Amino acid sequence: MTLDCCSASRSSRADWQTILAEAIRSPAELCRRLGLDAALAAEAERAAGDFPLLVPEPFLKRIRKGDPHDPLLRQILPSADERTPAAGYLADPLDEFQSAGSSALLRKYYGRILLIATGACGVHCRFCFRRHFPYQPVTGQAEQWHSALQAIAADPSISEVILSGGDPLTLPDYKLARLVEQLNAIPQLRRIRIHSRLLVMIPQRVNDDLLAWLRTGRLSPFVVVQVNHPAEIDDEVAGAFARLVSGGVPVLNQAVLLRGVNDRADVLADLCQRLVNLRVMPYYLHQLDAVAGAAHFEVPVATGIALIAELRARLPGYAVPRYVRETKGGLSKQNLA
């Protein structure tokens, strides 16, 4: 048995925290495992800068070996294109740095508040709109959690809390269970939403403890995942989604429209059909946020509109996501199609 087979077997048995701790952080190791040229690894090492490669084993297993153009690889391998400045692409495209300040809270839309639970993530997607976010001042301090909960309790207009990051599900279940317990005690709250890419990266994260705190208390839970390409859904991911949905937790998907990844109608149609077959709602298709280092992923809005029109011609209405864009200071997402 080869080393790669042994690694794959271990990842199916290990707990999610072990898998996360053993995630690949070296472009040289990634390229060796995938049979890619060492020159590609050297380029990735130079391009990574202060946003290094991070990819866990379960996701690595879904990347085609020997293919430098694989759409899953494109999402996680640093590229020389990231070092090329692009007009309009900023470190803080949504003006979140100033909005957050030293608080863990972001108030974007009426009735909802976003709690930045952690700066840690289970993967470093090269197009991440928070790749430059200064997490240290807003996460990890007990007094900040306390003040955030106090601020939420003091605002009767807030009915929904969104746990974001980083990725909130990189936190251990005992911490999340305690947080949800405290949120349950705030009378005006009705819903809790968890945004996570970790469930796709490490589907083993959907364990009994996670399901227990999600279903405990009076708040209605929603989980929002990010699947950008149908090849990201293997049997383990499908099983993780099934455990959530069968456990009474609605799952929605927010994809990002990415050049060289999912900017073809057949790819998006396949993705949407796989999702609805798994009882996951294709919720949003996001236009790329203009974050510095990600301009090479941009797809023109006109192309996105045409893709949505093609999806409407092929799929039932419930399987077609809304094509939207986040805007700086906007009171809601902007519908593009």
ABEGO torsion letter per residue (X at the ends): XBAAAAAAAAAAABBAAAAAAABBABAAAAAAAAGBBAAAAAAAAAAAEABBBBBBAAAAAABBBGBAABAAAAAABBBAAAABBBBGBBABAAGAAAAAEABABBBABBGBBBBBABABBABBBAABAAAABBAAAABGBAAAAAAAAAAAAABAABABBBBBOEBAAABBAAAAAAAAAAAAABAABABBBBBBAAAAABAAABBAAAAAAAABEABBBBBBBBBABAAABBAAAAAAAAAAAAAGBBBBBBBBBBBGAAABAAAAAAAAAAAAAAGBBBABBBBBBBBBGAAAABBBAAAAAAAAAAAAAABBAAABBBBBBBBBGBABBBBAX
